[in-house]
Amino acid sequence: MEPADAALADAHRHEWGPVLAATVRVTRDLDVAEECVADAFARAVESWRADGVPARPGAWLTTAARRRALDRLRRDEVAARALPWLVTDEVAPDDPAPTETDLLALVFTCCHPALAGPARVALTLRLLGGLTTGEIARAFLVPEATMAARITRAKKKIAAARVPYRVPGPAELPERLAAVLSVVHLVLTTGHTASEGDALLRRDLLDRAHDLARLLRARFPTDPAVTGLLALVLLTDARSAARTGPDGELVLLADQDRTRWDAGMIAEGTALTREALRGRPVPRYAVLAAIAAVHAEAPSAAGTDWAEIVGLYDELLARWPSPVVALNRAVAVGFAAGPAAGLEALEPLRAEPALATYHYLAAARARFLQELGRSAEADAARAEAALLTGNAVERDFLGRG
Amino acid sequence: MAGYLILFYVDEAAYAADAPADLLAAHQKFQAAHGDVLRGGGQLAPSATATTLRGGGRSPDYAAGDDAEVTDGPFVETKEALGGYYLIDAPDLDAALAVAREVPVVFGGVEVRPVVYP
């Protein structure tokens, strides 16, 4: 790859959000800002190949996108607008640097509770992460046309209902921050186990979860939920390299080569988890991070403190009950107290409608049944799990038997 | 400054049976607190008193005129019926939602809609 192309790929990965955020400030229209940023990247292809990569690619792109935006504004001055301008706070219009505040304003706008949940995630990945509509659609198992309509509708609502482009004030902050964190968490979990496709991980989503969690931590360093979420991102991603084998096949936690876990991420994630657990009340992300930390610090699956993990799931179940948490707890019980206990803990969950099509329940039953020597039942459960998963890597794993 | 209409939707049966005696006073307090942004508002008589005109759009001024089909009842029958409204000025949705959060409402909730002024 030419140096210019490598620099462009890198800029697309790291600078899309900051450049867009700075451009929105000028255009006060999300669609126009996106077009201007796309135009700046297109110009960069020519310019960087011909004249070399600029010293500060992000600043180059921002200048190009904003210049394009100003051109368009001049040209469209008299044109009637169908939608109101985006509501922004007044700042000096020629302020050149993409600021962290602009980026956060874009995050809070994309994750506004007045937008539908799926639209928040989609807008965040597209406007901040620079993902295409097709990439987002594939991550969330919806047709591209559906995802495109969802994004268009959300953008229209932002303009028409005047969802403001700003970091919310102290009174609104707790609710608004919670909405942002849940979007980042969904990006993380979707990236960690892609819902569909041939790869187990979606590296692009995991990278975006990292960026967003770091951005939030930089702005809200004392918020325990923010700290807990960054810890969870690090501790989850630390295991990524070991989760698939040489041919991309799924490797279970118990069988993973722990030397391939990222020690740096684990150390940072564990320290952040300790910090987040000091929050009162203890935030959910801190408990989730603590579970990941117990796994990360264990020398082996057998050497894992499963009783501790069951205890943490008990806390989750008490404060944030959900069928999936109940399932994870039951699996942990199986590792802490043996397959018979695990199977018994799983049994009542088979009647849970929310889990009826969730392949992890069948997969967990298959495992415990196998350990108990009940092979025929284990085969049936494994076949059921394989039918239910949309991810080819997981399906192959379940088929291996 | 933009306009927002805050619509209250109320379970009329529950309201008729059990409306709090001090609800009106709560509205008066709300109106006093937000007098600077309130442009209008009022409680609506129950939806059973509504009269609906359908049709129209064919005459040059788009008015229904004599084409209108007149029927008894609200335009859409819902369990929670439109029970009142406030029209407010607000610079953006967050400001509008902050006002909407303080609207006294029992047996239902409020909907916040931007008003498109010509």
Interface residues (C-beta under 8 A of the other chain):
Chain A: P84 V87 H112 A114 A160 A161 R162 V163 P164 P168 A171 E172
Chain B: A2 P91 D92 L93 D94 L97 A98 V112 P114 V116
